[in-house]
Amino acid sequence: MSQIATQPDPVLAAIKFDSHGLVPAIAQQHQTGEVLMMAWMNAESIRETLATGRVCYYSRSRGGLWRKGETSGQTQHLKELRIDCDGDTLLLLVHQDGVACHTGRRSCFYRAARDGGLTEIAAPEVSPEALYGHGHSHG
């Protein structure tokens, strides 16, 4: 085993994973600051993301790695991974190809609490059926 492989990873060492080995990650469009989505990552998905430059999350519903865009083609390319002050939340500065949300919207945050109700502030840019076929949702 090489010397490098035995050294602790300083990035992973700085992250406080929860009891399930997960950490929340917020994806933000790198040039605009637009918040695209929130998902979960584990150590394996973080290592893959840093190694490949393509964002990989951990899907709790599927119980495994979720390579963003694997099914839909709407990939995220990592520009920078940031860790918050407590080490318990990640901020991924990304370049999003197409839409980030499985509803076909650019961002998952498309509803706003306004006037005592919910207002849709962004319409789908592409149909979910066009992204995934029928009956599919993201992780």
C-alpha positions as CSV (number, residue, x, y, z in Angstrom):
1,M,0.0,0.0,0.0
2,S,1.4,3.4,-0.9
3,Q,2.2,6.1,1.6
4,I,-0.5,8.4,0.2
5,A,-3.3,5.8,0.6
6,T,-2.5,5.5,4.3
7,Q,-2.7,9.2,5.0
8,P,-6.0,10.5,6.4
9,D,-8.0,12.5,3.9
10,P,-8.1,16.1,5.3
11,V,-11.4,16.9,3.5
12,L,-13.2,13.9,4.9
13,A,-11.6,14.4,8.3
14,A,-13.1,17.9,8.4
15,I,-16.7,16.7,7.8
16,K,-19.0,15.7,10.7
17,F,-21.2,12.9,9.2
18,D,-24.5,12.1,11.0
19,S,-25.3,8.8,12.6
20,H,-26.1,7.3,9.2
21,G,-22.7,8.5,7.7
22,L,-24.4,11.3,5.7
23,V,-23.9,15.0,5.4
24,P,-26.3,17.5,3.7
25,A,-25.0,19.1,0.6
26,I,-26.4,22.3,-1.0
27,A,-25.7,22.7,-4.8
28,Q,-25.3,26.3,-6.0
29,Q,-24.7,27.5,-9.5
30,H,-21.1,28.8,-9.3
31,Q,-21.4,32.0,-11.3
32,T,-24.8,33.2,-10.2
33,G,-25.2,31.9,-6.6
34,E,-28.5,30.3,-7.6
35,V,-29.4,27.6,-5.1
36,L,-30.3,24.5,-7.1
37,M,-31.0,21.7,-4.7
38,M,-30.1,20.0,-1.5
39,A,-29.2,16.3,-1.2
40,W,-27.1,13.9,0.9
41,M,-23.6,12.8,0.5
42,N,-21.5,10.1,2.2
43,A,-17.7,9.6,2.3
44,E,-17.8,7.4,-0.9
45,S,-19.9,10.0,-2.9
46,I,-17.6,12.8,-1.8
47,R,-14.5,10.9,-2.8
48,E,-16.0,10.1,-6.2
49,T,-17.1,13.7,-6.7
50,L,-13.6,15.1,-5.9
51,A,-11.9,12.4,-8.0
52,T,-14.1,12.8,-11.1
53,G,-15.4,16.4,-11.0
54,R,-19.0,15.1,-11.6
55,V,-21.2,15.4,-8.6
56,C,-22.3,12.1,-7.0
57,Y,-24.8,12.1,-4.1
58,Y,-26.1,9.3,-1.8
59,S,-29.7,8.4,-2.4
60,R,-31.4,7.5,0.8
61,S,-34.4,6.1,-1.0
62,R,-32.3,3.9,-3.2
63,G,-29.7,3.2,-0.6
64,G,-26.8,3.8,-2.8
65,L,-24.8,6.3,-4.9
66,W,-26.7,8.7,-7.1
67,R,-24.6,10.1,-9.9
68,K,-26.5,13.3,-10.7
69,G,-27.6,13.3,-14.4
70,E,-27.0,9.5,-14.8
71,T,-30.6,9.0,-15.9
72,S,-31.6,12.5,-17.0
73,G,-28.4,13.8,-18.6
74,Q,-28.7,16.9,-16.4
75,T,-25.2,16.6,-14.9
76,Q,-23.5,18.7,-12.3
77,H,-19.8,19.5,-12.7
78,L,-18.0,20.5,-9.4
79,K,-16.2,23.8,-9.4
80,E,-15.5,23.8,-5.6
81,L,-16.5,21.9,-2.5
82,R,-16.9,24.0,0.6
83,I,-17.4,22.9,4.2
84,D,-19.3,25.1,6.7
85,C,-17.8,26.3,10.0
86,D,-19.2,23.3,12.0
87,G,-18.3,20.8,9.4
88,D,-21.8,19.5,9.2
89,T,-23.0,20.9,5.9
90,L,-21.4,21.1,2.4
91,L,-21.8,23.7,-0.2
92,L,-21.1,22.5,-3.8
93,L,-20.3,25.2,-6.3
94,V,-21.3,23.6,-9.5
95,H,-22.0,24.1,-13.2
96,Q,-25.5,22.6,-13.8
97,D,-26.2,21.2,-17.2
98,G,-29.9,21.8,-17.8
99,V,-32.3,21.5,-14.9
100,A,-31.5,20.4,-11.4
101,C,-34.9,19.3,-10.2
102,H,-36.6,16.1,-11.1
103,T,-39.8,18.2,-11.7
104,G,-38.1,19.7,-14.7
105,R,-37.4,23.0,-13.0
106,R,-34.0,24.7,-12.9
107,S,-34.1,24.7,-9.0
108,C,-35.8,22.5,-6.5
109,F,-36.7,25.7,-4.6
110,Y,-39.6,26.7,-6.8
111,R,-42.3,27.4,-4.2
112,A,-42.4,30.5,-2.0
113,A,-44.5,31.2,1.1
114,R,-46.4,34.3,0.1
115,D,-49.6,35.8,1.5
116,G,-50.3,32.9,3.7
117,G,-50.0,30.3,0.9
118,L,-47.6,28.7,-1.5
119,T,-46.8,30.4,-4.8
120,E,-45.1,28.7,-7.6
121,I,-42.3,31.0,-8.7
122,A,-40.7,28.8,-11.5
123,A,-42.4,26.7,-14.1
124,P,-40.9,23.5,-15.5
125,E,-38.4,24.0,-18.3
126,V,-38.7,20.4,-19.4
127,S,-41.2,17.7,-18.6
128,P,-40.2,15.0,-16.1
129,E,-41.3,12.4,-18.6
130,A,-38.7,13.7,-21.1
131,L,-36.0,13.5,-18.4
132,Y,-36.8,10.1,-16.9
133,G,-39.7,8.4,-18.6
134,H,-42.7,7.4,-16.5
135,G,-42.9,6.9,-12.8
136,H,-39.3,7.9,-11.9
137,S,-38.1,10.3,-9.2
138,H,-34.7,11.3,-8.1
139,G,-33.0,10.2,-4.9
